[in-house]
Amino acid sequence: MITSQEIANKEMVRRFNDELISKGIRAAFRDIVSPNFFDHTAPPGSSGAEALSYFIFDILRVAIPDIQVEIHDLIAEGEKVTTRKTFRGTFKAELLGIAASNKQIAIDVIDILVVRDGRIIEHWGMNNFFQIAQC
């Protein structure tokens, strides 16, 4: 049986995807992401909250300004929330060294997020960003 805390954690992850990624609401970042955030799959030196903010708002949303997130699965167990989702949008600017195509793209993503004290504090992720080079 899912607990009220797991329900709240799932809602926080929904907010992360909707408000930060799809809508690009910078003001919501500090309410959603802990200042002690750590990304276990980020390159060395880019695993903190400021690096995540920079990636979302200055890299991802610039490259795909009309990005929308479709969540296929949202599963919570304790503090961990897993999403299987697809980012869709128009590839308008370079992303991670991949030249823009001005075409519609889909990026499949699996994230595991830890929600503690009402904010996202940890992340592990897998995606197919580099397949967009073939678009």
N, C-alpha and C positions, 0 to 999 in steps of 0.2 A: 504494500500500500504506500502510495506517495505521501510524503509529509508536507506540512504547510511550508516548511523551509525549502524543500525541493521545488514546490510550486513557485515560491518567491524567487528562487535561483533561476528557474526557467524563464520567468518574466524578465529578470535582469538581462539574460542572454538575448531574449527577444528585443529588448530595448537597445542593446549593443548593436545588433544587426540593423534594426530599423532606424534609430536616431543617429547613430554614428556613420554606418556604412551607407545605407540607402539615402538618408536625408542630409547627411553631412552637418549635423548640428554640433558645432565645436563647443558651445556652452554646456552641452550635456556630458562632455567627456569626463570631467572631474566628478560628476555624480555617479558615473557608471564604472570607471576604471580607477582602481586604487593607485595612490602615488607610489606604492611599493610593488607595483605590477612587475612580473618577470615572464618573459617569453622564452620558453625552453627550446624553441625551434628557430629562433632568430639568429642571424649571424652575430659573432662576438662583438660586443660594443653597441649593439642595437637592440637590447632585450628589455629595456625599461619603458616606463609609461610615456616619456617624451618621444622616444623612438616610435612607439606605436601610434601616437597622435600624428607625428610627422608622416608615417607611412599611410595612414588612413586618409588624412586631409590633403597632404601635399604630393603624394605619389599616386595612390590608388584612385582617389576621386578626381584627380586631374587627368589621369589616363582614361578613366571611364566615368565621365561626369554625370551620365544618366544611369549609373549603376543601381540595380535593384537586386535584393536578396530574396531568393525563394528557399525557404526552409522545408526540407523534405522530412527530416527526423529531428526531434528534440527530446533528448533523454536525460533524466537527472537521477543521480544516485549520490546521496550525501551532498558534499560541497561541489562535486563535479557535474558539469552539464556538457553533453556532447551534441553537436549539430552536424548533420549532413545536409549540405545546401549547395545552391548554385548561384553565382554572381552572374548577372546578365547586363549587357549594355553595349554602347558604341565605343570602340577602341580608338580614342581621339589623340592620345599623346603617348610617347614612349613609356614603357612599363618594364622595369627591371632589365633594361638594356634591349628590349624588344621594340622594334619600330612600330608605330601606329599603323593600322590598316584602314581606319574609318569604317570598319565592318562591325556587324553585330557579333558579339562573342559570348561564350558561356564558360565560366571557370568553376569547376567542381571543387568543393572545399569540405574537409572534415576537421572540425575543431573540438578540442576538449578544453573547457574553461573551468577554473576554480573560482567560485563565488564565496567570499568570506566577508562578514560584517557588511553585507549589502553592496559590495563592489567586486568587480572582477580583479583577481589578484595574480592568476597564473594562466598560461596558455601553452598548448601543444597543437600543432596543426599540420595538415597535409593538403596539398592542392595540385592542380595541373596548370599553373600559370604559364609554364613554358610551352604548352601545347598551343597557346594563342599565337605563337610565331608562325604556325601553319595556316592561320586564317587569312 
